[in-house]
Every structure is written in C-alpha cells, then in structure tokens.
Amino acid sequence: MDLNKLKDSLKGKTIEENMAMLADLFPGKVIFTTSFGIEDQVISRKIFTNNLNIKVATIDTGRLFSETNEVFYHTLLQYGKTIHTYFPDYRSVEQLVTEKGPYSFYGSVEERKECCRIRKALPLERALEGMQVWISGIRAEQSDYRSKMQQLEYDEYKKLYKYYPLFNWTYQEVRQYAKEKYIPYNALHDKGYVSIGCQPCTRAIQPGENFQAGRWWWENEGCKDCD
C-alpha cells in the first residue's frame, strides 16, 4: 500500500482503531515490540484489552534489570496474553564475553554497538522476520532526532512500515494514562529512569537532561539509538 494513502487512512481515528485497521490490512504481519517501559505498557494494554491481532514480542538481552522482569511477570498476570520472547544466540554471547570480558561496551562506541548487535539487534531481526508493520513506543519529544520522524514511516532497509501510536504524547500524558488505567509499570520510572534498557548501560537522568542522557552516558552526545 502507498505510504501516503496509508497515512491518510489513519487520520481522525483513535490509536485502538488505527492498530485494528493495520491488523486487518496486514493480517498476521503486525508486530509490537516491548521493552516494558511505560510507553510500551500503555500500548500493550490497548492491544490486549481490545484483543487485536498483533503479535507482542520482547528481546531479553540477558542484561535486564530485575524490575523489568517484574513488570513482564505482572503484565502476564494482568492480561493473560502471550508475549513472545527472543534471546541472543548463546554462542555469540559466549564468544564475546570470552574474548572481551563482560564490560567490553565501555571500551568504545564500536564495542558498544557490537554488544547491542549481538544481544539486541540480531534477536530483533528474527522477531521482525516476515512482518510488514512494526509498532513501537517511540515519542517525538524523546529527542531531537525522534522529533523529526513521522508517526507512520516506511523503513526501506527492513522493508516494513513503522507505526508509533504514542508519537505525539508527552511523558506526563503517558504517566497519567498509566495511573488512570492501573497499568503495571517499571518502578525505576519513579527513580528518574525514563529510558530503561540493559542494566549496565542505563542510569537515571537529572533535571534538565534530555531523554537519552541515561543511555550510554560515557559516550559523546549525539544520536544514541541502539543500532
């Protein structure tokens, strides 16, 4: 389907209606990937409570916070739905740690990207295989880079559409919605963590710092999306 036509078809509808429409247009080919951050928890609720035909998946890098696993557990209890879990290839992880140790990512940007590639990017590729629409919790206000994105995009490299349901929401709107709907969320959000990934690579941010300051803080400023 033409990207512009698809964008037009999303206008004037609720998030639930848009996701349902995408699920109807691409049956069995829509996936939502969650890292159990508060944005993702909001989207999960909308998918699960409306019984949408959307595959929900997560990447377990092997370095997650215990608080993240607690949210995973409580999400399963609350909705009783399946969350497909993808792990990195154990042989690649074994080789990385054997050759470079457990904290090689501190050495350089290239070393960090290698770790991200093995633990996150490659499992994500397996999760996305055969999919035509990828839903995620990206919001425009999270960074200057993300503010220049569109709510619906087409990824020429991955050959799929990307849809960000909460793209125009503020962080406060996300938190308020989670509170109103009694959505289980990561306790680290109440301690200054806004973007929660692997435990060694994530810290709380200070007042005035941007959204991504809590990720890979030892690196120079710039685009810090894991790739």
C-alpha positions in Angstrom: 0.0 0.0 0.0 1.2 3.5 -0.8 2.6 5.3 2.3 0.7 8.5 1.8 -2.6 6.6 1.3 -1.9 4.7 4.5 -1.2 7.9 6.4 -4.4 9.4 5.2 -6.4 6.3 6.4 -5.0 6.8 9.9 -6.3 10.3 10.3 -9.1 11.1 12.6 -9.1 7.7 14.3 -8.1 6.6 17.8 -5.0 4.6 18.5 -7.0 1.5 19.0 -8.8 2.0 15.7 -5.6 2.6 13.9 -3.9 -0.5 15.2 -7.0 -2.6 14.5 -7.0 -1.2 10.9 -3.4 -2.1 10.4 -4.0 -5.6 11.8 -6.9 -6.0 9.3 -4.8 -4.7 6.4 -1.8 -6.9 7.2 -3.3 -10.0 8.9 -0.7 -11.9 11.0 2.0 -9.5 9.8 1.9 -6.8 12.5 4.2 -6.9 15.5 4.6 -4.7 18.6 8.0 -5.0 20.4 8.0 -4.1 24.0 10.9 -3.4 26.4 8.3 -2.9 29.2 8.9 0.8 29.5 5.9 2.8 30.5 5.1 3.8 26.9 5.2 0.2 25.9 2.9 -0.8 28.8 0.3 1.7 27.6 0.4 0.2 24.1 0.3 -3.4 25.4 -2.9 -2.5 27.3 -4.5 -1.2 24.2 -3.6 -4.3 22.2 -4.5 -6.8 24.9 -7.8 -5.3 26.1 -9.0 -4.9 22.6 -7.9 -8.4 21.5 -6.1 -7.0 18.5 -4.5 -9.4 16.1 -1.0 -8.1 16.8 2.0 -10.1 17.8 3.6 -8.8 21.0 7.3 -9.6 21.4 10.2 -8.7 23.6 14.0 -9.0 23.4 15.7 -10.5 26.5 19.3 -9.3 26.2 20.4 -11.2 29.3 21.3 -7.9 31.0 17.9 -6.6 32.0 17.0 -5.0 35.4 15.2 -7.2 37.8 12.5 -4.5 37.9 11.9 -5.1 34.1 11.4 -8.8 34.6 8.9 -8.0 37.4 6.9 -5.8 35.0 7.0 -8.7 32.5 5.6 -11.0 35.1 2.8 -8.7 36.3 1.8 -7.9 32.7 1.3 -11.6 32.0 -0.8 -11.9 35.2 -2.9 -8.9 34.4 -3.8 -9.7 30.8 -3.2 -13.5 30.4 -1.8 -12.9 26.9 1.3 -14.3 25.2 4.5 -12.2 24.9 6.9 -13.8 22.5 10.4 -13.7 23.9 13.6 -13.6 21.8 17.1 -14.3 23.2 20.5 -13.6 21.6 22.4 -16.6 20.2 24.3 -18.1 23.2 27.3 -18.9 21.1 27.8 -15.3 20.0 27.4 -14.1 23.6 29.9 -16.8 24.9 32.4 -15.7 22.3 32.0 -12.0 23.0 32.4 -12.4 26.8 35.3 -15.0 26.4 37.3 -12.7 24.1 36.5 -9.3 25.5 35.0 -9.8 29.0 31.6 -8.7 30.4 32.0 -5.0 30.0 33.6 -4.6 26.6 31.0 -1.9 25.7 32.8 0.6 27.8 35.8 0.5 25.5 34.4 2.4 22.5 31.3 3.2 20.6 32.2 0.4 18.2 32.5 -2.1 21.1 29.2 -0.9 22.5 27.5 -1.3 19.1 28.9 -4.8 18.8 27.3 -5.8 22.1 24.0 -4.2 21.1 24.1 -6.0 17.8 24.6 -9.4 19.4 22.3 -9.0 22.3 19.5 -6.9 20.8 19.7 -6.2 17.1 20.1 -9.7 15.8 17.3 -11.2 18.0 15.1 -8.2 16.9 15.8 -9.2 13.2 14.4 -12.7 14.0 11.4 -11.2 15.7 10.7 -8.9 12.7 11.2 -11.6 10.1 8.2 -11.9 7.8 6.4 -8.9 9.4 5.0 -5.9 7.4 4.2 -3.5 10.2 6.3 -2.8 13.3 4.7 -0.9 16.2 6.9 0.7 18.9 6.6 3.2 21.7 8.8 6.0 20.2 7.6 9.5 21.1 8.6 12.8 19.3 9.7 14.6 22.5 12.2 11.9 23.4 15.0 13.5 21.3 15.7 16.0 18.5 16.3 13.0 16.2 13.0 11.4 17.0 11.1 14.7 16.7 12.0 14.7 13.0 10.4 11.3 12.5 6.9 10.7 11.3 4.2 8.8 13.2 4.0 6.4 10.3 7.1 5.6 8.2 8.4 3.1 5.8 11.8 1.5 6.5 13.4 0.8 3.2 16.1 -1.3 4.8 13.8 -3.5 6.8 11.0 -3.4 4.2 8.2 -2.7 6.6 6.0 0.1 7.9 6.7 1.6 11.3 3.9 3.0 13.4 4.3 4.9 16.7 0.9 5.1 18.4 2.1 7.5 21.2 4.3 9.7 18.9 2.5 12.9 19.9 2.1 12.1 23.6 4.1 13.8 26.3 5.8 11.8 29.1 3.4 13.3 31.6 0.4 12.1 29.4 1.8 8.6 29.3 2.3 8.5 33.1 -1.2 9.9 33.7 -2.8 7.4 31.5 -0.9 4.5 33.2 -2.0 5.8 36.6 -5.7 6.1 35.5 -5.8 2.7 33.9 -3.8 0.9 36.7 -1.2 -0.3 34.3 1.8 -2.1 35.8 4.9 -0.1 35.1 8.6 -0.3 35.9 9.4 1.0 39.4 12.6 2.6 38.0 10.4 5.3 36.3 9.8 6.7 39.8 13.5 6.9 40.4 14.4 9.1 37.4 14.8 6.4 34.8 12.9 7.4 31.6 14.5 5.1 29.1 15.2 1.6 30.5 17.4 -0.8 28.6 20.2 -3.1 29.8 21.2 -2.7 33.4 24.9 -1.7 32.9 24.0 0.8 30.2 21.1 2.7 31.8 21.0 5.3 34.6 18.6 7.8 35.9 18.6 11.3 34.4 18.9 14.6 36.2 16.5 17.5 35.9 17.2 19.3 32.7 18.9 16.4 31.0 17.4 15.1 27.8 15.6 11.8 27.4 18.6 9.8 26.1 21.1 11.1 28.6 20.5 8.0 30.7 21.7 5.7 27.9 25.4 5.0 27.3 26.3 8.2 29.3 30.0 7.6 29.0 29.8 8.3 25.2 29.8 11.6 23.5 26.4 13.3 22.9 24.6 12.6 19.7 22.1 10.1 18.4 22.1 7.2 20.9 19.5 4.9 19.4 20.9 1.4 19.5 21.8 0.1 16.1 
